[in-house]
Amino acid sequence: MPSNCILTISELFNFTCFNGYKVLAGKKGINRKVKWAHILEVTEVGTLINGGELILTTGIGWSQHPETGVKFVKELIQRGAAGICIELHTYIDSLPEAIIHMAEKANFPIIVFEKQVRFIDITRKVYDLLHFPTPEKQFHFCLQNLWNGLEYEQLEETKKELFKHHLDLPVYTALVLGNFKMDMTYLYSKAKKNQLSFIHSYLSDIPGHLILWFDESPNTLTFKNRVVSTMQTPSNNYKFILGAQVLSIPLIQSSITTLKKALDYTRNFKSSDSVIYEELHFEKLLISIKENDLLDWIYEYLIPLIEYDQKNDSNLLFTLYIYLQCLGNKKEAASRLFIVRQTLYHRLEKLEEFLGRDFIKDNSKRLMLEVALAGYFTKLAKGEQDTKDILHTFIKPIINKN
């Protein structure tokens, strides 16, 4: 394997030589590429590095003069170092705030160890990973690079070779969320029964396992169901996210993009359930809307109804929600609300006072109402408090009224 293999700082966190590490600053930069690991116990960087090095130090060179440490880290950033690992409590017990602030601003990772660490183990691990990666590590590099946005066509020919048996097979991407070790023996056995093959890698910055599923069966119509049943069984019930299917591995970045969108959905709307991107519909629109815009629309279109319901112990908001779901069919809406039609007519008159007589006929207004309602109920169903302190009601008491 050539030495141009891409290695990132975050990948190193998976190895025992990094046991007990803590990212003190610059967490956004942990996916920086590492070209080498270099021990520096000096006060000036000068021309000692070329860029891309992960610097290892105990801080002995600036233990008595914190300002020298500030200058040292500043030079590392200017010279393009990947990051710095610092052993604490041997010569220094803490870092000056100026260093932490500077690293945060530059997204420059500062990794600290509270106990003595063998720098020689870190340098050896970096060397081995860059020059002699195992097939498993090669897959890890590929998947990490794909997750970080590198297109398949940009991968080196040696890495394309890894996918030669999967090139023309349909692919699903999946994330199994959680910081745990998966039972691969069981998963391989289950996948084989379902005519599936897969490769996987643990992504520490998620955290979770990225899996590429390949269909070994001629019946592609059942591909998704077989993937889901493999990951979700009584003895192996992971929380997972499934991206969209693509026809072959060269198109994999499109599937990863959908996987990231589904991950955003679980984070933004605090979903505790597994999510399948192809089964998200209106939610895809919610994912693409900026958080503040969605809250503004909820405020503009729904707050008058929410405040009226709270003051009068009424149920206009949920009535609007059901009425729109029934596409303006009054008989069906009254039935679903368990009220007589006369009561519904009275509520609709009140809704028209707030929303205008055209709220059901004006397509653009109806769409905005549906977006605001979907955002409101999705958030509150997950128990999320509104950041503007304007939404105090949760979906459960609203539904329970009628």
N, C-alpha and C positions, 0 to 999 in steps of 0.2 A: 504494500500500500504506500503511495507516495506521501511525502511529508506535507503536502498542501491540503491535508484534511482539516476541515473547519472544526475548531473546538471553542466552546464558549465558557465563560466563568460559571454560569448556572449549572452546566453539566458536571463540573467538578464537585459540586455539593453532594452528589450521589455516592461519593467514594469515602472510605473510612479515614483517609488522611485529612478529611475536612470535618471529622466528628467534632461537635461542640462549636461550630462556627456561628457567627452572628453578623448579619449585614448591618453595619452601624450607620452607613450613609450611602447615597448613590444607588439605591435599589433599582431604579429605572435602567441602570446600565449593566445589569448582571448578565445580559445576553451579548456583551462585547466579546469579540473574538480574541482568543489567547494564542499568541504565536510562540511564546516561551515563558518559562518561569525563572526569575532571576533574584538572587539574594543581594540586597543592597543595605549595608550598614555604614553609610557615609552621610555627610552633611550636604553635599552638592551632587546633583545628577550629572550635569555637564553633558558629555557625549557618551556616557556609559550605557545608554539604551538606544534602540533604534525605533521603538514604537511597537505596541502590541504585547509588551511583556506584562506578566503578572508579577508584581514586586512583592518580595517577602522580607520582612524586617522585624526586629525587636524594638526599634526606636533608640538603640543605644547611642547613635550618633547625635541625637538631639534631646536626650533625656533631661539634661540640665538647662536646656535653652529652648522652650516651646516655640519661640519665634523662628528658630532654625527649622523646626518640624513643619511649620506653616510654609516656609520657603521651599522646603524639600518636596512637599506634596504639590505645591503650585508648579514646580518644575516638572514633576511627573506628568501632570495634566497637560502642560504645554508640549512635552515631548511625545505625547500620545500613548502613554502606558495604558494597559487594559484596566488595571485596578491595583489595589494594594492589600496585602494580608499582614496584619500586625499582631504579634504575640504580646499580650498585656501582662502586667504584674512581674515581669522580669526586670525591666528597666523603666517602663512607664506604666502608670495605672489607668490613665485616661487620656483622651485627646482634647486639645483646645477647641473651643466652639468655632473658632475661625476656620479650622481644618474641616470640621463637619459641615459648616455652612458652604464652604468653597466646593466640597465634594458633591453636596446636594445640588448646587447650582449647575455643576458641570456633568451631573449624572455619572460621577466617577465612583465606582464601588470601593468602599472601605470595609473589608472583612476582618473581624477581630476574633481572637481566641483567648478565652479567659484562663486557659491552662497551657502548659508548655506543649509546643507542637513541633514535630520533626519536619523541618523544611525540606530535608533531603527526600522524604517520602512524597512530598508535593511535587518537587522538581522531577523526580523519577516518574511519577504518574503522568504528568504533563508530557514528558518525553515519550513515554510508551503509547499514550493515546494519539499523539501526533504522528508517530512513525510506525507503530505496530498494532493498530487497532484490530481486534477480533472481528469476525463477521457480525456478531451481535452489536459491537460498538459501531461498526460501519453503518448498520441500519439506524442506530441511534443518531449518528451524525446526520444522516439523510433526513430522518423524520424531524429532527430539531431544526434543520435548515429549512425544510418545507414549511413547518409551523411558523418560522420567523419570516416567511414571505418570499423565499427563494424559489423561483419558478423551476419546474422540472427540467426544462431545456438548459438552465444555467448550471445544473449539476455536472460535475466532471464525468467523463466517459467511464471512469472506473466505478463511479457510484451508480451510473445507469446500469452497469453490469449486474448490480445486486437485484435489480427488478426484472431481469431478463425472462424469468419464468412467469411473470405476472403482467407483462406489457399489454396484452390484448384482453385482459379479463376485466369485467365490470368491478368497480370499487366503491365501497362506502368508507367514509372516515368516521371515527367515533372517539369520544373522550369518556373514559371512566374516571369519575372525579373522586379524589380522596388521596390522602398520604398514607398508602398502605401497600403491602406486597401482594400482588395478585397470584392466585393459584393457577399457574400456567399449565400444569399437567392436566388439571380438570378442564381448563378452557380449550386446550388442544384436542382433547378427547371429544368434547361436546361439538367443537367446530367440525371435526372429521365426520361425525355422524350426520351433520347438517350440510355436508359437501361444501365446506368453507375452508379457506386458509387465511392466515393473517400474519402481519408483522406488527411489532409494537415497540414503544419506548416510553419511559417515564419522563415527564416534563416537570421539573421541580418548581418552576415559576407559576404553574397553574394552581395547585398541584394536581396531577392526574396522569393517567396513562393514555397516550395517543395510540390508536389502533387503526391500521388499514386492513379492511376486510375484502377478500377477493372471492368471487363466486366461481366455484369449480363445477357447478351444475349447469346443464343446458336450460333449465327452467328458471330464467332470470326473473319471471313474474313473482316468484316467491322469495327472492333474494333478501328483501328487507325483513320479512317475517322470520326467516331463518337466522339472520343476524340478531334480531331482537330476542328471539327465544334462546339463543346461545348465551347472551349476556344476562338474561333475566330469567332465572329459574329458582325454584324453592331453596336450593342449596347455594346459590350464587347470585344473590339479588343486589347487584351494584346499581348505584345511581349513575346513569350514563346520558350522554348527548350524542345523537346520531345526525351527521351531516347529510347532504344530498348525494345521491348516487351519480357517478360519472362513468362513462363507457370504458375508459382505459386509464392507465397510470399517468400518461403525459398530461391528462386533464385534471390531475389530482388537486391542483391549487384552487380550482373552482369549488371543489367539495370542502376543502379546508376553510375557505371563506365563509361558506354557509355554516360550518361548524362553529366558527368564531361568533357569527351572528346569533346562533342559538345559545352559545355560552353567555353572550351579552344579555340575552333575554332572561336566563336563569338568575343572573346577578342583579339586573335592574329591577326585576319583578319578584325577586326572592323566591323563585320556584324551588320547591324541595323535591319535585318529581323528576323522573327522567323525561327528556325532551327529544322529540323526533322532528327535525327541521321540516321535512316534507309534510308533516301533519300540523304545522303552524300555518295559519292563514291570515286572519286579521292581525295576529301577533307580529307578523313580519313588518307590517306598517308601523306598529308601536315601537319596534326595535330601531327603526330608522329615524324616528322623531326624537329631537333633542329633549332632554328631561325638562328643562325650563319651559320650552314651548308647550309641551304636553300639560304641564301644570298651569300655564297661562290659559290654555284652552279650557281646561276643567274649571278654572276660576271664572272665565268669561261666560261660558255657556251653562254651567251647572250650579254655581254657588247660590244664585238667587233661589233655585229650587231646593237646595240643601237647607238653606237658612229658613225658608218657608216651612219645610217639613219639620225642622227642629222646633220652631216656634208654635206650630199648630198641631203637632203630633199627627201629621198627615203622611201621605205616601206618593207624592207626585213624581219623585225621581224614579222609583222603581216602576211606576205606571208608564212613564215615558220609555223606559228601557224595554218593557214587555211590548208596548204598543209599536215601537220601531221594529222589534223582532218579528212581530206579526204583520209587518208591512202595511200597517194602517187598517188591518181587518178588525173591526170593532167587536164582532161576535167572538172571534178567537181570542182577542186580548182580554175581554171580560171573563171568558171561561178560564183562561190561564191565571187571572188575578183572583178568581173565585168571588167575583162581585157581579151584581146585576148591571145590565147595560146602562140604566139610568145613572147609576153611580159613576160609571166610566165616562158618560157624557159630561157630567159635572166636572170631573177631573180634567178632561180634555179642554173644557172651556177655561179652566184655571191655567193650564199649560199654555194655551194661546195667549193669555194675558202676559205671560213671561217671555214666550218665544216667538210670538207673532202667529197669525192665522195660517201662514204658509209653511210652518216648520216641517210638515210631512210631504208637501208637494214640491218645495224648493229642494232640488237634488243636492246642491252644494251645502245648504244649511243642514239638511238631514245627515249628510256625510260627516260634517264636523261634529254634530251631536253624537253620532255613533262612535267616532274616534274618541271624543271626550269621555263618553260613558264606558267604552271598553278600557281606556286607561284608568279611569276611576275605580271600576269594579275589579280590574285585574290587580291593581295595587292594594286595594283595601281587603281583597280576599286573601292576600298574603300577609295581612297584618301590618302593612307599612304605614308609618305616620307621615303626614304631609310636611315637607320642609318649610312651607310658608305658614304653617300653623293655621290653616284655614279649613282643613277637612278633619272633622272630629268624629264622624260617623263611620262605622264599619258596615260591610255588606250584610252581615248576619242579622243585626237588629232590623235593618231595612226590609229584608226578605221576610222575616218572621212576622211583620205587621200584617201582610196579606200574601 
